[in-house]
């Protein structure tokens, strides 16, 4: 019986692995567009609630308050089945001259709390001045329950640690990457209560001050700008990306301390200069996928092998550096039709793109990445697509794109045309709907990815 099951699995794999994107050449983005909804100003990050019913969207500059006539930051909640706006929450203002407020969203592992990051603050901030904060929303009532200070600036990515089996009382630990202050805020929501008290100082644990050995190629005033954060399946360690130079920190996520730093990937190995922006891990915890905004590419590494390297080190700490040559052992090539590729470059645009039809563009700037939740086979990559290096200038007339990458054969299955600067990206738990926001233009796009994959795999 086991041999029969294995044989059937191999037949199924061979069938889908032979799929080709040619079957989709006659189609364009509009053939798979299910709906477009308006959002608040600058929709930045999105996350599906664990129950799969609602999408939470962080909106940096929100809307105009009819009472005060001032702009207020917001977070909107969408009913995914109906594809309608369910509710909009007004959150505390951060900076009037800077990032007004909300950037990213995540949920605690028990699904009870939605977490929305306010990037930064100044003397005029509402609640917790001169710093970022996390707004905690009760997912049952969809009302704000608490505000937690980060004691850092540039709070962006929020990552929830998996339950650690060796800890008797599993904690609800959350990491917040502070882009401007080059550190990680550690929060503990284990004893979080919706008790009517909005200030949540007691839920803040500490900060992890990241230390790098590498200088960024461009001086933006910060050395690291941590952005992507991902945990190993056992919750014992975290990978934190150094967006500026391209190195990766390995962090002890139980004792909350830096264990080592992986040197940036070299131009000679990659064939181009790369940084690291966002990270997602496979369900089995074996692989981590990386987006490279500088370099217009994606790659993947073997997490298990990296952890084995860390375990074998004679010492661990902020002074420990894994050399650039380590990437040769960690990179897991994509088996493309032209041979193994360690880096997938995503600079091609579809025939229906309004600005670059059937052309390559050197400022694709892939940003957010998401793995399909069912097979973990397809990687969705949103490319902001700019006309100036480093996003120093945004042209609202330029449309972005979202690539669907088959990680089995390294091919681009299909490319959706996004709005201007597509940033927030998410897939519904059933894997059938792809959701993308336009940072410029304030729109939310719903694409029928189930239909795309059915055509591709037939």
N, C-alpha and C positions, 0 to 999 in steps of 0.2 A: 504493500500500500504506500509506504514512504517513497519507494522508487517511482510509483505512478504519480504521486503528488508533485515530486521533484520534476518529473518529465513534463507534466502539464504546466508547471511554473516556467520551465525553460521555453516551452512552445509559446506561452503568452508573452514572455520577455522578448523572444526573437521577433514576434509579430509586431509589438509596439516599437522595438528598437529599430525596425526597418521603416518606420514612419518617415515621411518626407514633407518638408514645408512647401513643396511644389503644389500640393493639393490645395493650398490656401492662396496661391498667387492671383486667383481671379477675384479675391475678396479685398475689401478695404475696411477701415476702422468703423465706418458707419453701419456696415452689415452686422456688427456685433455690439453696437451701442444700445444699451437698454434704457438709460435715462441720464439726464443731466440735472442736477439740483443746485440752487444757489447756496452759498455758504457765507459766513462772516469774512471779514477782511483777512487776507493772508492765512488760509488754512494750511497748517504746517505739518502736524503729525496726526495719525489716526490709528485706532486699534479696535478690533472686535472684542466685545465683552465675551467672557468664557461661555456664556449660555448661547452664543451665536445669534442673538436676537437684535442686538443694538451695536451700532458703531459710534464710538466717541471720537470727536474731532477737535483738536486744539487749534484755536484761531488767534493769531498773534495780535492783530489790531481790531478784531471784533466788529463793533458797530457803533453808531452814534446814539448815545442815551438821549431819548426825547425830553427828559426832564432837565438835565444839566447842559445839553447840547455839546457835550464832550464825548470823545471816542472812548469806549470801554472795551476791555478784552473779554472774549467769550470762549465758551466751549459748547459745541452743539452735539446733540444725541440724535442719531437717525435710526428709524425703524427699518431694518434691512429687508424684511419680507415685503413690506408695503413700499419701500424706497421713498419714504417721506421723512420730513423733519419732525421729531418727536418733542424736542425741548431744547432751549438754549439757556445756558447758565452764564451769569455775569460773574467774573472772577476779579481779584484785586489787581489794580494797575501796578506795573513795575516801574518802568521809566518812560517819561514823556519824550525824552530825546534819546532814543535807543530802541531796544526791543520792548514794546509796550507790555507784552506778557507771554502768552502760552505757546509752547513749542512742541511738546511731545506727550504721549499718553501710554500708560500701561495699567495692569491690574494686579492685585495681590493674588497669590496662588489659590486662595479659597474663593476668589471671584466676588467677594463682598464689597471690595473697594476699588473704585477707579482713581487713578493717580494722574494728575495733570500738572506739568512743570511750567512755572513762570520763570523765564530766563534770568532776569536780573532786577535790580532795584536801585533807587537813589534816595535822597533825603525826602523826596516828595512821594515816595511809594505808599500805597495803602497796605497796611499790615506787614510787618517785618521789613524795615527800611534797609537800604544798602545791600540787598542780597536777593537771591532767588528764593522761591518757595515751591512747595507742592500742595496743590489743592486736592483734598480727598473727598470723593463723592460716594455716597451710599448708593450702590447699584440697584438696590431694591426700591428705594424711594426716589432715586435720581435727584437728590438734594445734597448740597454741600454740607459735609460733616466736620471737616477740620482743615486747618492750614498748618503746614509743617515747614519751618525754616530750613534752608540748606547751608547757611553760613558760607555760601560761595556765590560766584557770579557766572552767568551763562549756563544755567541749568537747562539741559537739553534732553539727552537720552535718559530714559528711566528703564531700568532692568530689574525684574523680580527674580530673586534667587530661588532655585528649586529647593524642595524640602531636603534637608540633610539627614540621612537615615541614622547616622551615628549620634545625633543629638536627640536626647530622650524627648524633649518637648520641642517639636519643630517650630522654628521661628519664621515670621513673615518679614524677611530681610529684603530691603530694596536699595539698589545703588542708583545714584543720580550723577551723571557726568557733567561737571561744570566747565564749560568750554573756555571761559575767560579767566578763571582763576586756577586752571590746570590741576584740578583735584576731583576726588569722588566723595560725595556725601553719602553716608551710610544711615539709613532709616530703619527702624524696627516697628512694624505695625502689628506685632503679635497681640498686644493688649488694646488695640484700637477700639474705641467705643464712640457711638453716635450719642453723646451725652449732653449736647447743647453747648458745649464749651469749644469755641472755634480754634483757640490757640493750642497748637500741638507741640510745644517745645520738648516735652518729655519723649517724643517719638524720634527725635534726632539722637544719633549715637555718637558719631565722630566723623572726621574727614580723613581720607587717605591722600596724603600729599605725594603726587607722582613725581619721580625724579628721572630725567632723561639724560642720556649721554650724547645726544645728537642735535645739531642745530638745524632749524627749518631753513629751506632755501629762500624763503621770503619772510621778512620780519613784520609780523602783524601785531606785535606787542605782547604776544603770549607764545610760549615755547611748544606747548603740547596740543592744546585744544582737544581734549578727550571727547570722543563722540560715540563711536560704536562700543557697546558692552555686551558680552555674552558669557554665560556660565557653563561650566561642565555639567553633565547630567546629574552628578552626585552633589552638586552645589558647593563643592569644596574649593573650587577655583574659578576665577573670572579672567577673561581676556578683555583688555581695554586698549582701544586703538588710539595711537598718536597721529591725529589728522595732519599735523603740520609737517613732521619729518617722515612719517611712514613706519615708525617702529611699533611694536606691540608689547604691552606690559602684561605679565602674568601675575595675578594677585591672589593671595590667600584670602578667600572670601568667608572664612570662619573667624580668623583672627584679624582680618582686614588690614593686610600689609602687603607691600610690593615684594615679590619673590625674585623677579628677573625681568630683563628687557630684551626682546628680540630685535636685533638691528634691522634697519630698513632694507627692503629688497633692492638689490643693485640694478642699475640701468643695463649692465652687461647681461644679466640673467633675464630680465624682463623685456629687454629690447626697447625700453622707453622709461622715462621717469614716472614713478608712481607714488601716490600716497595711499593711506587707508582711510576709509570714510565710515562705512557701515558694515555690520557683521551679522550673519544669521547662521544657526547651527542646524544640522540634520537631527531628526527625532532620535536616532540611535546615538547621537553625540559623537560620532566618528569624524565628521567633517564640519569645517567652518567655511562659509563663503564670504568673500570680501569684495566690497566695491572700491574702485580706485577712481575718484573724481579727477585727480590729476593723473592722466594717462588713459582715460576713457576705456576702462577695462574692468573685468571681474576675474577673480581667481578663487581657488579653494585650497585649504591646507588640512593635514591630518592632525586633528586635535589629540588623539590618543598618543601619537608619536611625540608630539610636543610635550605632553604631560610626563611621558617616560623620560624625556631629556631633562626636564626640571627635577624629577625625582633622583636622577643620577648625578646631579650637580654636587660638588663637594661642599658648597655653601650656597645660601640663598639670601637675597636682600637687594636693596636699591643699587648696589655697586656691581651686581652680577649682570653680564651682557652675553647673550648668545650671538655668535658672529654671523655676518651676512651669509656665509656659506651654509648656514642652517637651513635656509630656504630651499636648497637643493634637495634636502631630505623631506621637507614638509609639504611642498607643493604637490598636489595631486592633479596630473594633467587631464585635460578634456580630450577624449579620443575622437577627434574630428575626422572627416572624410579625407583630409589632406595630411593626417598624421597627428600625433599627440601635441597638444598646445598647453603650455603651462599658464598662459595668460590669454583670456578671450577679449579681443578688442571689439568694442561695440560702437563703431562710428558710422555705420550704414543706416540710411533713412529710406522709408518705403516710398512707393510710387505715388501715393496720394498725399504725401507731406506737402503742406502749402509753401514751405520755404526751401527745402532741399530734396525735391523729388528724385528718388533713385540716385542720391549722391552721398558722398561721405562728408562728415563735418568734424573738424578737429577739436571742437569745443562742445562735444556731446555732454560731458560732465555727468556720468552716471552717479546716482546718489543713493536713494533708498532701495533696498533689496528685500524680497520676501520669497520664501519657499512655499510651494503648494503644500497644503496641510494633509493631503491624502496620500500621495505617492512619494512626496519629497523629491520628485523627479524634475519639476519645472521651477526655474528661478525667474522671478519677475524683477525687472530692473527699470526704475524710472530715471530717465536722463533729462536733466534740467534744460540743456541746450541753450547756450548763451552766445553772445557776439563779442564778449570781452573775457580775457583770461581772469580766473579767480572770481567770477561773478561781480566784478567791480561796476558793471553797468548791465542793467536788465532792459531788454527791448521787449515790450509787451506784444509786439507783432510777431515774435518768433515762438513757434509752437515746440513743445518738447515731445518726448516719445516714451513709450513703455515697451521694452523688449521682453518677449517670452523665450527663454533659453532652455533648450532640452539638455539637461546636464549629462545624459547618457551619451549623446553624440556631439555635443558642443555646438549644435546648430541653433540659429534663431528661428523659432517656429513661426512667429508672427510679431509684427510691430504695430502697436496702437499709437495713434496720434493723440497726444495729451494736450492739455491747455498750456498756457504760458507758465513755464517753470513747474512742471509736475513734481510734487514733493511727497505728500502723504501717500502711502501705498498700503493696501491690505487685501486679503483674500478671505472670502467667507469660509466657515469651517467645512462646508460641503464641497469646496473647491470649484464652485460653479460661477461665482461672480468676482471679478477683479474691480477694485475701487481705487480711484486715483484722484488727487486734488490738484487744482491749478493754483499755485501760490499767488500768481498774478492773475486777476480776473475773477477770483472767488467763486470757483465752481467745483462740483464733485461729480465725477464721471463713473458710471456703472457699466462695465463691459461683460458680455456673456462669454467668459473664458471656457465654460463647459462646452459650448457649441464649437469653439475654436479647436479644443483638444479632441472632440469627437471626430471632426473632419480630419485632423492630423493623424489620429491613431487608427482610422478605419482601414 
